[in-house]
Amino acid sequence: MKIYQAINKVPGGIMVVPLFIGMLLNTFAPNALKIGGFTQALTNQGYPTFLAMYLFTVGTKMTLNAAPTMLKRGFGIMFAKVGIAIAVALGIAHFFNGDVLGLTTLAVLAAMNDTNGGMFLALTSTFGNKEDAGTYVPQSIETGPFLTMLVLVGAGLAVIPWMTMFSVIAPILAGALLGNLDKDLRDFFGAHEPIIVPFMAFTLGQGINLSAVLTAGLPGILLGITVLVLTGIVCILADRLLGGSGVAGAAASSTAGNATGTPQAVALADPTFAAIAPIATVQVAASVIVTAVLTPLLTAFIYNKNKRKNGGN
């Protein structure tokens, strides 16, 4: 059976499919795995462990020896993406009481400020050049819930102790330290990162009831389109202003699969978000799928537009 190939046909499948399997199990047989021992560790109670493992492996990829031009463009794209995410999320928080068209500040912030790294690298490798792909090094700082927590705390929308926030970024820092000290360690953990993802997604899904999906459908699709349009525009402009072709900016207009874990991570740190975290998670998952379909189309459009402008070369 070609199960793995079938999963990979789904946009963000290695994250999204286990997530929805976990949701199905939690909805229709919530106590099936709650039998103690190692089996129960695969329920939602094991999610923080898998998230910590994932953040550590991501950290090992953050090298400091990237070329200055890559760093300049990469940071420019990152600040553009995170900046528009903050502006929109805080606008919803302050002018719409934290909810507009069913989308909460938490869902918007989580979906908009985290780029799908695998898709970015694949698209820039196809439509861009080595320098385009290299701009992801600083962009990888977006990965995980830390920036979302930082924004929520800084805006006074969440009460999260600084030590709790540091505990979120600590695995990333530890991974970055080891990854920069030893290339073999960086290669080892980087190669095994995909193994962690389905377990993290499955345990995350174990904390979500599918009844929440019914109320998250259309807003989730709207969220994905919003991410593509708004972050796509600002990231393309930032890329071009810093000397790029716009391809890298367009490739950054997606939502990362791991962003689906951010609402739950925030809720673990600040329980006042616990009520909206399940719906926010489903909406972010919808954004992952929508942008996985549309971001390649936008990137191809920018590439072809540049090609026509350069006379077909």
C-alpha positions in Angstrom: 0.0 0.0 0.0 1.2 3.5 -0.9 0.0 5.1 2.3 2.9 7.6 2.6 2.5 8.7 -1.0 -1.2 9.2 -0.5 -0.6 11.3 2.6 1.9 13.5 0.7 -0.7 14.3 -1.9 -2.5 16.3 0.7 -1.1 19.8 1.1 0.9 19.7 4.3 -0.2 16.1 4.6 2.5 14.9 7.0 1.1 17.4 9.6 -2.5 17.7 8.5 -3.5 14.0 8.1 -2.3 12.9 11.6 -3.9 16.0 13.0 -7.3 15.1 11.6 -6.9 11.4 12.6 -6.3 12.6 16.2 -9.3 14.8 16.0 -11.5 12.0 14.7 -10.4 9.7 17.5 -10.9 12.3 20.1 -14.4 13.1 18.8 -15.8 9.6 18.4 -13.6 7.6 20.8 -12.1 10.1 23.3 -11.1 7.4 25.8 -9.7 4.9 23.4 -6.1 5.6 24.1 -6.5 6.6 27.8 -5.4 3.3 29.1 -2.2 4.5 30.8 1.4 3.9 30.1 3.0 4.6 26.7 -0.3 4.4 24.9 -1.8 7.3 26.9 1.4 9.2 26.2 0.2 9.4 22.6 -2.9 11.4 23.7 -2.9 15.2 24.1 -1.0 14.9 27.3 2.1 14.0 25.3 1.9 17.0 23.0 4.3 19.3 24.9 7.0 16.7 24.7 6.7 16.3 21.0 6.6 20.1 20.5 9.8 20.5 22.5 11.5 17.9 20.4 10.3 19.6 17.2 11.5 23.1 18.3 14.9 21.7 19.2 15.4 20.1 15.7 14.3 23.3 14.1 16.8 25.2 16.1 19.7 23.1 14.8 19.1 24.5 11.3 19.7 28.1 12.4 23.2 28.7 11.2 25.0 32.0 11.5 27.3 31.8 8.5 24.8 32.8 5.8 25.9 35.4 3.3 25.1 39.0 4.2 22.8 39.5 1.3 20.7 36.5 2.2 20.5 37.7 5.8 19.4 41.2 4.7 16.7 39.9 2.4 15.7 37.2 4.8 15.3 39.5 7.7 13.4 42.0 5.5 10.9 39.4 4.4 10.5 38.1 8.0 9.9 41.5 9.4 7.4 42.3 6.6 5.5 39.1 7.3 5.5 39.4 11.1 4.8 43.1 10.9 1.6 42.7 8.8 0.6 39.8 11.1 0.9 42.0 14.1 -0.9 44.9 12.5 -3.9 42.8 11.4 -4.1 40.8 14.7 -3.9 43.9 16.9 -6.5 45.6 14.7 -8.9 42.7 15.3 -8.1 42.8 19.0 -8.7 46.5 19.5 -11.4 47.4 17.0 -13.4 44.2 16.8 -13.0 42.9 20.4 -10.8 40.0 19.3 -13.2 38.4 16.8 -14.1 39.4 13.2 -16.1 37.1 10.9 -15.3 34.2 13.3 -11.6 34.7 13.2 -9.8 35.5 16.5 -6.7 37.4 17.2 -5.0 34.2 18.1 -5.8 32.4 14.9 -4.8 35.3 12.7 -1.5 35.9 14.4 -0.6 32.2 14.5 -1.5 31.7 10.8 0.1 34.9 9.4 3.5 35.0 11.1 4.8 31.5 10.4 6.0 30.5 6.9 5.9 26.9 5.5 9.7 26.3 5.3 9.6 23.2 3.2 7.3 24.8 0.7 9.5 27.9 0.7 12.6 26.0 0.0 10.9 23.9 -2.7 9.5 26.9 -4.5 12.6 29.0 -4.3 14.6 26.1 -5.6 12.3 25.7 -8.5 11.6 29.3 -9.4 14.4 31.2 -7.7 18.1 30.8 -7.1 20.4 29.7 -4.3 20.3 33.2 -2.7 16.5 33.1 -2.7 16.5 29.7 -0.9 19.1 31.0 1.6 16.8 33.8 2.7 14.9 31.3 4.8 17.7 31.1 7.4 16.6 34.2 9.3 13.0 33.5 8.4 13.2 30.3 10.4 13.1 32.4 13.6 9.3 32.6 13.0 9.0 28.9 13.6 7.0 27.9 16.7 4.8 29.8 19.1 7.4 32.1 20.7 6.8 35.2 18.4 3.0 34.8 18.8 3.4 34.7 22.6 5.8 37.7 22.5 3.3 39.8 20.5 0.3 38.8 22.7 2.2 39.7 25.9 3.7 42.9 24.5 0.2 44.0 23.4 -1.3 43.2 26.8 -3.5 40.5 25.4 -2.0 37.7 27.4 -0.5 37.1 30.7 2.4 34.7 30.2 5.4 34.7 32.7 8.7 35.5 31.0 10.2 32.3 32.3 7.4 30.4 30.5 8.1 32.2 27.3 11.8 31.5 27.7 10.9 27.8 28.2 9.4 27.9 24.7 12.4 29.3 23.0 15.0 27.4 25.1 14.8 24.2 23.0 15.3 26.4 19.8 18.3 28.1 21.4 19.8 24.8 22.5 19.4 23.4 19.1 20.9 26.5 17.4 23.9 26.3 19.7 24.6 22.7 18.9 23.8 23.0 15.2 26.3 25.9 14.9 29.0 24.0 16.9 28.7 20.8 15.0 27.6 20.3 11.4 27.2 16.6 11.9 24.7 17.2 14.7 22.9 19.7 12.5 22.6 17.3 9.7 21.5 14.4 12.0 18.7 16.3 13.7 17.7 18.0 10.5 17.3 14.7 8.7 15.1 13.3 11.4 12.8 16.3 12.0 10.0 14.8 9.7 9.7 11.8 12.1 8.6 14.0 14.9 6.0 16.0 12.9 3.2 13.3 12.6 3.4 12.4 16.3 3.2 16.1 17.3 0.2 16.5 15.0 -1.6 13.4 16.2 -1.2 14.3 19.9 -2.3 17.9 19.1 -5.4 16.5 17.3 -6.2 14.5 20.4 -7.2 17.8 22.1 -9.6 18.9 19.5 -13.3 17.9 19.0 -14.6 17.9 15.4 -17.7 19.7 16.4 -15.4 22.8 16.5 -14.6 22.2 12.8 -18.2 22.9 11.8 -17.9 26.5 13.1 -14.4 27.0 11.7 -14.9 26.0 8.0 -15.5 29.2 6.1 -13.5 31.5 8.5 -10.6 29.1 8.1 -10.7 29.4 4.3 -11.0 33.1 4.6 -8.0 33.1 6.9 -5.9 31.2 4.3 -6.8 33.7 1.5 -6.1 36.6 3.8 -2.7 35.2 4.7 -1.8 34.7 1.0 -3.0 38.2 -0.1 -1.7 40.3 2.7 1.6 38.6 3.5 2.2 37.9 -0.2 1.9 41.6 -1.0 4.2 42.9 1.8 6.7 40.1 1.4 7.0 40.6 -2.4 7.5 44.3 -1.9 10.1 43.8 0.8 12.0 41.3 -1.3 12.1 43.6 -4.3 13.1 46.7 -2.2 16.1 44.7 -0.9 17.3 43.6 -4.3 15.3 40.4 -4.9 13.0 39.4 -7.7 10.0 38.9 -5.5 10.0 35.1 -5.9 11.2 34.6 -2.3 8.6 37.1 -1.0 5.8 35.2 -2.9 7.1 31.9 -1.6 6.8 33.2 2.0 3.0 33.8 1.7 2.0 30.5 3.3 1.1 29.2 6.7 3.4 26.6 8.2 2.0 23.2 9.2 3.6 23.6 12.6 1.6 26.8 13.2 -1.4 24.5 14.0 0.3 23.8 17.3 0.6 27.5 18.2 -2.9 28.1 19.6 -2.6 25.1 21.9 0.9 26.2 23.0 -0.4 29.6 23.9 -3.4 28.1 25.8 -1.0 26.0 27.8 0.9 29.1 28.8 -2.2 31.3 29.4 -5.4 29.2 30.2 -7.6 32.2 29.3 -7.1 31.1 25.6 -8.2 27.5 26.3 -11.7 28.1 25.1 -10.8 29.4 21.7 -7.7 27.3 21.1 -9.5 24.3 19.5 -11.3 26.5 16.9 -8.2 28.6 16.2 -6.3 25.4 15.6 -8.7 24.2 13.0 -8.8 27.6 11.3 -5.0 27.6 11.2 -5.0 24.1 9.7 -7.4 25.3 7.0 -5.0 28.2 6.3 -2.2 25.6 5.9 -4.2 23.8 3.3 -5.4 26.9 1.4 -2.0 28.5 1.2 -0.4 25.2 0.3 -2.5 25.3 -2.9 -2.4 29.0 -3.6 1.2 30.0 -2.6 2.8 27.9 -5.4 0.4 29.6 -7.9 1.4 33.1 -6.7 5.1 32.2 -6.8 4.8 30.8 -10.3 2.9 34.0 -11.4 5.7 36.3 -10.0 8.3 34.1 -11.7 6.6 34.2 -15.1 6.0 37.9 -14.8 9.7 38.5 -14.2 10.5 36.2 -17.1 8.3 38.1 -19.5 9.8 41.4 -18.2 13.3 40.1 -18.9 12.4 39.1 -22.4 11.9 35.4 -21.7 15.3 34.8 -20.1 
